[in-house]
């Protein structure tokens, strides 16, 4: 029984880490929409795609709705992760409680994926096939640049010199 509980806890911890990582990377282009980089990136892409004023207005509307929905989902996911961590940190965690929290988290991840799929389908209704193809290519270029920058910054020396 003790070994089984350790196994359940190990699975719960791994699942939490996987879902947390998935949540962090699930946003992609236009996700959180901070006023800095993502807003500038969105504006740059809309210019490169040569959107009509109607297309830009519709995409802005969709983007705002998506950001609001994903913000709500992220907050709920954060609350469930916190509850799961709290339960796991107890001296005698409640297995049923852990299972329920994992189920809640799975449901939220499913909602997050559905929201992303809905976003893509809505974008395809606004953009021409050529614009959508170009947007996808631009997004891949941006992703490659971001990963290159991330790699450069990740190789900083540790200690006072790297601060």
N, C-alpha and C positions, 0 to 999 in steps of 0.2 A: 504494500500500500504506500509506504514511504517513497519507494522508488518511482511508483506511478505518479505521485504528487510532484516529485522533482522533474519528471518528464513533462508533465503538464505545465509547470512553471517555466521550464526551459523553452517549450514551444510558445508559450504566451509572450515571453520576453523577445524571442526571435521574431514572432509575428508583429509585435509592437514596433520593433526596429524597422522591419521591412515596410510596414504601412506608413510609418513616419517618414521614411525616405521617399516612398511613393508620393506621399502628400507634398513633400517639399519640391519634387520635380514635376509634378503633374500639371502645374500651371501653364508653363510654356509661354508662347507669345501672347501678349495682352492679358496676362493673368491678373496679377495684383495691381497693376496700373499705377505705380507710384509716379509722382510728378516729374521725376528725374529721367532715368534711362529708358524706361518702358514707354513713357509718353513721347519722348523724343524719337524712339525707335518706331512707334506706331505712326507718328507724323511722317517720318522718312519713308516708310513703306507705302503709306497712302499716296505720297507724291510719286514714288517710283511706279506704282500701279496705275497712275493716271485715273484715279477714281472720279466719277461725276459727283457733283454736290449731293445728289440724292443717294448715291452709294455710300459716300462718306457719312452722311447723316444717319443712314440705316445701320452702318457698321458701328458708329459711335453709340447709337441706342442699344444695339446688341451687346456691345462691349461693356457698357455700364450695367446692364442687367446681369451679364455673366459675372462681373466683378462682385456685385452685391451677393449673388447666389453663392459664389465660391468663398467669399469672406465668411458668410454664415456657416458653410460646411466646414471650413478650416477651424472656426471657433468651436464648433461642436466636436470636431475631431480632437482638438487640443484638450477639451474638457474630459473626453472619454480616455485619452492617453493619461491625463493626470489622475483620473479615478483608478485606472488600471495600475499605474505606478504605486499609488497609495495602497491599493489592495495587496499588491505583490510585496510591498515593504512591511506589511503586518507580520507579526510573529507567527500567526496561524491564518494564512489567507483563506478566504472562502472560495472554493473551487467553482461553485455555482455562480457566484458574483463575477469571477474572472471570465467564465464562459459567456455570461451575459454581456459583459463589456466588450469582449472580442467580437461577439455577434453584432453589437451596436456599431463597432468600428468597421466591420466588414460591410455593413449596410451603408455607412457613410462613404466609404471608398467606392462602393457601387454607384451611389448617387453622384459622386464626383466624376466618375468615368462617364456616366450618362449625361451629365451637364456638358462635359467636353465634346461628346459625340453630337449633342444637340447644337452646340456652338458651331461645330464644323459644318453640319447640315444647313444651318441658317446662313452661314457665310457663303456656302455654295449657291444659295438662292439669290444672293446679292451680286456676287462676283461673276464675271464671265469665266468660262473654262480657262481661257488664256491668262486672265488675271489671277485665278486661283493657282494655276501651275507656277506662274512667276512668283506669287507670294510664298509658295512652298519652297521654291529655290532660294529666295531671299532669307527665309527663316532658317534654312539649313546653313547658309553662309554665315548668318549671325550666330548660330549655335556653334559653328566651328571656330569663329573668332573668339567667342566667349570662352570656349574650352581651352583655346590657346592661351588667352590671358590668364585664365584660372591656373593653368599649368605653370606659367611664368611666375605668378605670385606664390604658387604652392612650393616653389623651389627656393624660397628665401632662406638664408642661413638663420639658425636659431641663436638666441642670445641677444645681447644689447645691440650688436651690429644690425640685426634683422628687424629691429623694432621700428 
